[in-house]
Amino acid sequence: MNLKLELLLRSVEISSYIPGRIRLRSKKLVGNPNLEQKIKNQLGAYSEINSVETNTITGSILINYVPEILRRNVDLLKAEKYIASHVKKK
């Protein structure tokens, strides 16, 4: 996993994971449009990710993707495995 992606994942709470849809939460994102743009730019740079929706009111980051396509990228495959194993348990 590349360093930027790893740092992002370690700085957020993984609130839900279903293959193809991941929701992250970050208190640092609340009221922070600069961070919002950085996140969108970083995740949006991956062609394997269909969409990234952020909300600076709630600190939410919603990532939509096609699992079979995303998993062709080794870094993103590692990130997905990390997310699956660290999702917040209800």
N, CA, C and O atoms as a GROMACS GRO file, in nm:
protein
  360
    1MET      N    1   0.085  -0.118   0.000
    1MET     CA    2   0.000   0.000   0.000
    1MET      C    3   0.090   0.123   0.000
    1MET      O    4   0.188   0.129   0.074
    2ASN      N    5   0.056   0.222  -0.082
    2ASN     CA    6   0.142   0.340  -0.084
    2ASN      C    7   0.124   0.421   0.043
    2ASN      O    8   0.022   0.411   0.111
    3LEU      N    9   0.223   0.501   0.075
    3LEU     CA   10   0.229   0.571   0.203
    3LEU      C   11   0.111   0.667   0.222
    3LEU      O   12   0.052   0.670   0.330
    4LYS      N   13   0.076   0.745   0.119
    4LYS     CA   14  -0.035   0.840   0.133
    4LYS      C   15  -0.166   0.768   0.164
    4LYS      O   16  -0.243   0.812   0.250
    5LEU      N   17  -0.190   0.659   0.096
    5LEU     CA   18  -0.312   0.581   0.118
    5LEU      C   19  -0.312   0.521   0.258
    5LEU      O   20  -0.414   0.520   0.326
    6GLU      N   21  -0.198   0.470   0.299
    6GLU     CA   22  -0.186   0.411   0.433
    6GLU      C   23  -0.209   0.516   0.541
    6GLU      O   24  -0.279   0.490   0.639
    7LEU      N   25  -0.151   0.634   0.524
    7LEU     CA   26  -0.169   0.741   0.622
    7LEU      C   27  -0.315   0.784   0.630
    7LEU      O   28  -0.367   0.809   0.739
    8LEU      N   29  -0.382   0.794   0.516
    8LEU     CA   30  -0.523   0.829   0.514
    8LEU      C   31  -0.604   0.726   0.592
    8LEU      O   32  -0.686   0.762   0.677
    9LEU      N   33  -0.582   0.599   0.564
    9LEU     CA   34  -0.659   0.493   0.630
    9LEU      C   35  -0.635   0.489   0.780
    9LEU      O   36  -0.726   0.458   0.856
   10ARG      N   37  -0.515   0.518   0.822
   10ARG     CA   38  -0.484   0.513   0.965
   10ARG      C   39  -0.537   0.636   1.039
   10ARG      O   40  -0.540   0.637   1.162
   11SER      N   41  -0.580   0.740   0.965
   11SER     CA   42  -0.627   0.862   1.029
   11SER      C   43  -0.780   0.873   1.032
   11SER      O   44  -0.833   0.974   1.078
   12VAL      N   45  -0.849   0.772   0.985
   12VAL     CA   46  -0.995   0.776   0.980
   12VAL      C   47  -1.055   0.657   1.055
   12VAL      O   48  -0.987   0.558   1.083
   13GLU      N   49  -1.183   0.669   1.086
   13GLU     CA   50  -1.259   0.557   1.141
   13GLU      C   51  -1.329   0.489   1.023
   13GLU      O   52  -1.390   0.556   0.940
   14ILE      N   53  -1.321   0.360   1.017
   14ILE     CA   54  -1.388   0.285   0.910
   14ILE      C   55  -1.525   0.247   0.965
   14ILE      O   56  -1.537   0.153   1.043
   15SER      N   57  -1.628   0.320   0.922
   15SER     CA   58  -1.758   0.300   0.983
   15SER      C   59  -1.841   0.193   0.913
   15SER      O   60  -1.926   0.131   0.977
   16SER      N   61  -1.818   0.170   0.784
   16SER     CA   62  -1.888   0.058   0.719
   16SER      C   63  -1.811   0.011   0.596
   16SER      O   64  -1.743   0.088   0.529
   17TYR      N   65  -1.826  -0.119   0.570
   17TYR     CA   66  -1.760  -0.179   0.455
   17TYR      C   67  -1.851  -0.288   0.398
   17TYR      O   68  -1.888  -0.383   0.467
   18ILE      N   69  -1.886  -0.270   0.275
   18ILE     CA   70  -1.953  -0.371   0.193
   18ILE      C   71  -1.872  -0.370   0.064
   18ILE      O   72  -1.848  -0.261   0.011
   19PRO      N   73  -1.829  -0.484   0.011
   19PRO     CA   74  -1.751  -0.478  -0.113
   19PRO      C   75  -1.821  -0.390  -0.218
   19PRO      O   76  -1.935  -0.416  -0.258
   20GLY      N   77  -1.751  -0.286  -0.259
   20GLY     CA   78  -1.807  -0.190  -0.354
   20GLY      C   79  -1.847  -0.058  -0.291
   20GLY      O   80  -1.873   0.040  -0.361
   21ARG      N   81  -1.853  -0.056  -0.157
   21ARG     CA   82  -1.897   0.065  -0.088
   21ARG      C   83  -1.831   0.073   0.050
   21ARG      O   84  -1.847  -0.017   0.133
   22ILE      N   85  -1.757   0.181   0.072
   22ILE     CA   86  -1.686   0.201   0.198
   22ILE      C   87  -1.723   0.339   0.252
   22ILE      O   88  -1.723   0.437   0.178
   23ARG      N   89  -1.754   0.344   0.381
   23ARG     CA   90  -1.776   0.474   0.445
   23ARG      C   91  -1.672   0.493   0.554
   23ARG      O   92  -1.657   0.411   0.644
   24LEU      N   93  -1.601   0.604   0.543
   24LEU     CA   94  -1.500   0.643   0.641
   24LEU      C   95  -1.550   0.768   0.712
   24LEU      O   96  -1.632   0.842   0.658
   25ARG      N   97  -1.499   0.792   0.831
   25ARG     CA   98  -1.532   0.915   0.904
   25ARG      C   99  -1.402   0.976   0.958
   25ARG      O  100  -1.312   0.906   1.004
   26SER      N  101  -1.397   1.109   0.949
   26SER     CA  102  -1.279   1.181   0.998
   26SER      C  103  -1.323   1.309   1.068
   26SER      O  104  -1.388   1.394   1.007
   27LYS      N  105  -1.288   1.322   1.195
   27LYS     CA  106  -1.319   1.445   1.268
   27LYS      C  107  -1.242   1.562   1.210
   27LYS      O  108  -1.286   1.676   1.217
   28LYS      N  109  -1.126   1.534   1.151
   28LYS     CA  110  -1.044   1.640   1.091
   28LYS      C  111  -1.110   1.700   0.966
   28LYS      O  112  -1.081   1.813   0.928
   29LEU      N  113  -1.200   1.623   0.903
   29LEU     CA  114  -1.268   1.669   0.781
   29LEU      C  115  -1.380   1.769   0.812
   29LEU      O  116  -1.415   1.850   0.726
   30VAL      N  117  -1.434   1.764   0.933
   30VAL     CA  118  -1.545   1.853   0.971
   30VAL      C  119  -1.499   1.999   0.961
   30VAL      O  120  -1.404   2.040   1.026
   31GLY      N  121  -1.569   2.075   0.877
   31GLY     CA  122  -1.538   2.217   0.859
   31GLY      C  123  -1.405   2.244   0.793
   31GLY      O  124  -1.350   2.354   0.808
   32ASN      N  125  -1.351   2.147   0.718
   32ASN     CA  126  -1.219   2.162   0.658
   32ASN      C  127  -1.223   2.137   0.507
   32ASN      O  128  -1.192   2.027   0.462
   33PRO      N  129  -1.262   2.238   0.429
   33PRO     CA  130  -1.271   2.219   0.284
   33PRO      C  131  -1.136   2.192   0.217
   33PRO      O  132  -1.131   2.129   0.111
   34ASN      N  133  -1.026   2.238   0.278
   34ASN     CA  134  -0.893   2.210   0.221
   34ASN      C  135  -0.862   2.061   0.228
   34ASN      O  136  -0.815   2.003   0.131
   35LEU      N  137  -0.890   1.999   0.343
   35LEU     CA  138  -0.869   1.856   0.358
   35LEU      C  139  -0.964   1.779   0.266
   35LEU      O  140  -0.926   1.678   0.207
   36GLU      N  141  -1.087   1.827   0.254
   36GLU     CA  142  -1.184   1.764   0.165
   36GLU      C  143  -1.127   1.756   0.022
   36GLU      O  144  -1.136   1.652  -0.042
   37GLN      N  145  -1.071   1.864  -0.025
   37GLN     CA  146  -1.016   1.867  -0.161
   37GLN      C  147  -0.897   1.772  -0.175
   37GLN      O  148  -0.883   1.705  -0.276
   38LYS      N  149  -0.812   1.767  -0.073
   38LYS     CA  150  -0.697   1.676  -0.077
   38LYS      C  151  -0.743   1.531  -0.084
   38LYS      O  152  -0.689   1.452  -0.161
   39ILE      N  153  -0.843   1.496  -0.004
   39ILE     CA  154  -0.895   1.359  -0.004
   39ILE      C  155  -0.955   1.325  -0.141
   39ILE      O  156  -0.929   1.218  -0.196
   40LYS      N  157  -1.036   1.416  -0.194
   40LYS     CA  158  -1.098   1.392  -0.325
   40LYS      C  159  -0.991   1.378  -0.434
   40LYS      O  160  -1.002   1.291  -0.521
   41ASN      N  161  -0.888   1.461  -0.429
   41ASN     CA  162  -0.781   1.453  -0.528
   41ASN      C  163  -0.704   1.322  -0.515
   41ASN      O  164  -0.674   1.257  -0.615
   42GLN      N  165  -0.672   1.283  -0.391
   42GLN     CA  166  -0.593   1.162  -0.368
   42GLN      C  167  -0.671   1.038  -0.412
   42GLN      O  168  -0.619   0.956  -0.487
   43LEU      N  169  -0.793   1.023  -0.364
   43LEU     CA  170  -0.870   0.904  -0.398
   43LEU      C  171  -0.921   0.909  -0.542
   43LEU      O  172  -0.932   0.806  -0.608
   44GLY      N  173  -0.952   1.028  -0.590
   44GLY     CA  174  -1.000   1.045  -0.726
   44GLY      C  175  -0.894   1.015  -0.831
   44GLY      O  176  -0.926   0.995  -0.949
   45ALA      N  177  -0.768   1.013  -0.790
   45ALA     CA  178  -0.659   0.983  -0.883
   45ALA      C  179  -0.658   0.836  -0.924
   45ALA      O  180  -0.595   0.800  -1.023
   46TYR      N  181  -0.728   0.753  -0.849
   46TYR     CA  182  -0.735   0.610  -0.882
   46TYR      C  183  -0.851   0.587  -0.978
   46TYR      O  184  -0.967   0.608  -0.943
   47SER      N  185  -0.819   0.544  -1.098
   47SER     CA  186  -0.924   0.518  -1.198
   47SER      C  187  -1.013   0.401  -1.157
   47SER      O  188  -1.124   0.387  -1.208
   48GLU      N  189  -0.966   0.318  -1.065
   48GLU     CA  190  -1.043   0.202  -1.019
   48GLU      C  191  -1.156   0.240  -0.924
   48GLU      O  192  -1.244   0.159  -0.896
   49ILE      N  193  -1.154   0.363  -0.875
   49ILE     CA  194  -1.258   0.412  -0.784
   49ILE      C  195  -1.360   0.490  -0.865
   49ILE      O  196  -1.325   0.585  -0.936
   50ASN      N  197  -1.487   0.450  -0.856
   50ASN     CA  198  -1.593   0.515  -0.934
   50ASN      C  199  -1.627   0.654  -0.883
   50ASN      O  200  -1.640   0.748  -0.962
   51SER      N  201  -1.642   0.668  -0.751
   51SER     CA  202  -1.678   0.799  -0.698
   51SER      C  203  -1.632   0.812  -0.552
   51SER      O  204  -1.620   0.714  -0.479
   52VAL      N  205  -1.607   0.937  -0.514
   52VAL     CA  206  -1.572   0.972  -0.377
   52VAL      C  207  -1.662   1.089  -0.338
   52VAL      O  208  -1.655   1.196  -0.398
   53GLU      N  209  -1.745   1.068  -0.238
   53GLU     CA  210  -1.833   1.173  -0.189
   53GLU      C  211  -1.789   1.209  -0.048
   53GLU      O  212  -1.769   1.121   0.036
   54THR      N  213  -1.775   1.337  -0.022
   54THR     CA  214  -1.734   1.382   0.110
   54THR      C  215  -1.837   1.477   0.168
   54THR      O  216  -1.915   1.538   0.094
   55ASN      N  217  -1.838   1.489   0.300
   55ASN     CA  218  -1.929   1.580   0.366
   55ASN      C  219  -1.853   1.645   0.482
   55ASN      O  220  -1.816   1.578   0.578
   56THR      N  221  -1.829   1.777   0.470
   56THR     CA  222  -1.753   1.848   0.573
   56THR      C  223  -1.838   1.881   0.695
   56THR      O  224  -1.785   1.932   0.794
   57ILE      N  225  -1.966   1.853   0.691
   57ILE     CA  226  -2.052   1.873   0.808
   57ILE      C  227  -2.043   1.751   0.900
   57ILE      O  228  -2.033   1.765   1.022
   58THR      N  229  -2.047   1.632   0.840
   58THR     CA  230  -2.044   1.509   0.920
   58THR      C  231  -1.906   1.444   0.926
   58THR      O  232  -1.882   1.359   1.012
   59GLY      N  233  -1.815   1.484   0.838
   59GLY     CA  234  -1.682   1.423   0.832
   59GLY      C  235  -1.684   1.289   0.760
   59GLY      O  236  -1.596   1.205   0.782
   60SER      N  237  -1.782   1.268   0.676
   60SER     CA  238  -1.800   1.140   0.607
   60SER      C  239  -1.729   1.138   0.471
   60SER      O  240  -1.724   1.238   0.399
   61ILE      N  241  -1.676   1.021   0.439
   61ILE     CA  242  -1.614   0.995   0.308
   61ILE      C  243  -1.676   0.866   0.257
   61ILE      O  244  -1.660   0.760   0.318
   62LEU      N  245  -1.747   0.873   0.145
   62LEU     CA  246  -1.811   0.755   0.087
   62LEU      C  247  -1.739   0.722  -0.043
   62LEU      O  248  -1.727   0.805  -0.132
   63ILE      N  249  -1.691   0.598  -0.052
   63ILE     CA  250  -1.615   0.552  -0.169
   63ILE      C  251  -1.694   0.441  -0.236
   63ILE      O  252  -1.728   0.341  -0.172
   64ASN      N  253  -1.723   0.458  -0.365
   64ASN     CA  254  -1.794   0.356  -0.443
   64ASN      C  255  -1.701   0.303  -0.551
   64ASN      O  256  -1.628   0.378  -0.614
   65TYR      N  257  -1.705   0.170  -0.571
   65TYR     CA  258  -1.617   0.107  -0.669
   65TYR      C  259  -1.672  -0.030  -0.707
   65TYR      O  260  -1.760  -0.084  -0.640
   66VAL      N  261  -1.620  -0.084  -0.816
   66VAL     CA  262  -1.652  -0.220  -0.858
   66VAL      C  263  -1.540  -0.309  -0.803
   66VAL      O  264  -1.425  -0.294  -0.844
   67PRO      N  265  -1.572  -0.402  -0.711
   67PRO     CA  266  -1.466  -0.480  -0.646
   67PRO      C  267  -1.369  -0.548  -0.743
   67PRO      O  268  -1.248  -0.544  -0.721
   68GLU      N  269  -1.420  -0.609  -0.847
   68GLU     CA  270  -1.333  -0.682  -0.940
   68GLU      C  271  -1.233  -0.589  -1.010
   68GLU      O  272  -1.121  -0.629  -1.040
   69ILE      N  273  -1.274  -0.466  -1.035
   69ILE     CA  274  -1.186  -0.369  -1.100
   69ILE      C  275  -1.085  -0.314  -0.999
   69ILE      O  276  -0.966  -0.306  -1.028
   70LEU      N  277  -1.132  -0.275  -0.880
   70LEU     CA  278  -1.044  -0.220  -0.778
   70LEU      C  279  -0.934  -0.318  -0.741
   70LEU      O  280  -0.819  -0.277  -0.721
   71ARG      N  281  -0.967  -0.445  -0.732
   71ARG     CA  282  -0.871  -0.546  -0.685
   71ARG      C  283  -0.760  -0.575  -0.785
   71ARG      O  284  -0.667  -0.649  -0.753
   72ARG      N  285  -0.768  -0.520  -0.903
   72ARG     CA  286  -0.658  -0.534  -1.000
   72ARG      C  287  -0.538  -0.447  -0.961
   72ARG      O  288  -0.426  -0.471  -1.006
   73ASN      N  289  -0.563  -0.346  -0.879
   73ASN     CA  290  -0.458  -0.256  -0.832
   73ASN      C  291  -0.410  -0.310  -0.696
   73ASN      O  292  -0.486  -0.316  -0.600
   74VAL      N  293  -0.284  -0.349  -0.690
   74VAL     CA  294  -0.229  -0.412  -0.570
   74VAL      C  295  -0.243  -0.322  -0.447
   74VAL      O  296  -0.279  -0.371  -0.340
   75ASP      N  297  -0.214  -0.193  -0.461
   75ASP     CA  298  -0.226  -0.102  -0.346
   75ASP      C  299  -0.370  -0.095  -0.296
   75ASP      O  300  -0.394  -0.099  -0.176
   76LEU      N  301  -0.465  -0.085  -0.389
   76LEU     CA  302  -0.604  -0.075  -0.349
   76LEU      C  303  -0.657  -0.207  -0.293
   76LEU      O  304  -0.742  -0.207  -0.204
   77LEU      N  305  -0.607  -0.318  -0.343
   77LEU     CA  306  -0.643  -0.449  -0.288
   77LEU      C  307  -0.598  -0.459  -0.143
   77LEU      O  308  -0.673  -0.504  -0.057
   78LYS      N  309  -0.475  -0.416  -0.116
   78LYS     CA  310  -0.424  -0.416   0.022
   78LYS      C  311  -0.508  -0.324   0.110
   78LYS      O  312  -0.538  -0.357   0.224
   79ALA      N  313  -0.543  -0.207   0.056
   79ALA     CA  314  -0.625  -0.111   0.132
   79ALA      C  315  -0.762  -0.170   0.164
   79ALA      O  316  -0.812  -0.155   0.275
   80GLU      N  317  -0.823  -0.238   0.066
   80GLU     CA  318  -0.954  -0.299   0.089
   80GLU      C  319  -0.944  -0.408   0.197
   80GLU      O  320  -1.032  -0.417   0.283
   81LYS      N  321  -0.840  -0.488   0.193
   81LYS     CA  322  -0.823  -0.592   0.296
   81LYS      C  323  -0.805  -0.528   0.434
   81LYS      O  324  -0.860  -0.577   0.533
   82TYR      N  325  -0.728  -0.421   0.440
   82TYR     CA  326  -0.710  -0.350   0.567
   82TYR      C  327  -0.845  -0.299   0.618
   82TYR      O  328  -0.879  -0.317   0.735
   83ILE      N  329  -0.921  -0.236   0.530
   83ILE     CA  330  -1.052  -0.181   0.567
   83ILE      C  331  -1.144  -0.292   0.616
   83ILE      O  332  -1.211  -0.277   0.718
   84ALA      N  333  -1.149  -0.404   0.544
   84ALA     CA  334  -1.236  -0.515   0.582
   84ALA      C  335  -1.202  -0.568   0.721
   84ALA      O  336  -1.291  -0.611   0.795
   85SER      N  337  -1.074  -0.566   0.756
   85SER     CA  338  -1.033  -0.621   0.886
   85SER      C  339  -1.037  -0.517   0.998
   85SER      O  340  -1.021  -0.553   1.115
   86HIS      N  341  -1.059  -0.388   0.965
   86HIS     CA  342  -1.060  -0.284   1.067
   86HIS      C  343  -1.192  -0.209   1.075
   86HIS      O  344  -1.200  -0.106   1.141
   87VAL      N  345  -1.295  -0.259   1.010
   87VAL     CA  346  -1.424  -0.190   1.013
   87VAL      C  347  -1.478  -0.190   1.156
   87VAL      O  348  -1.466  -0.289   1.229
   88LYS      N  349  -1.536  -0.078   1.194
   88LYS     CA  350  -1.591  -0.063   1.329
   88LYS      C  351  -1.705  -0.163   1.350
   88LYS      O  352  -1.798  -0.170   1.270
   89LYS      N  353  -1.695  -0.239   1.456
   89LYS     CA  354  -1.798  -0.340   1.486
   89LYS      C  355  -1.912  -0.272   1.562
   89LYS      O  356  -1.890  -0.193   1.653
   90LYS      N  357  -2.032  -0.305   1.523
   90LYS     CA  358  -2.151  -0.247   1.588
   90LYS      C  359  -2.186  -0.327   1.712
   90LYS      O  360  -2.282  -0.295   1.781
   0.00000   0.00000   0.00000
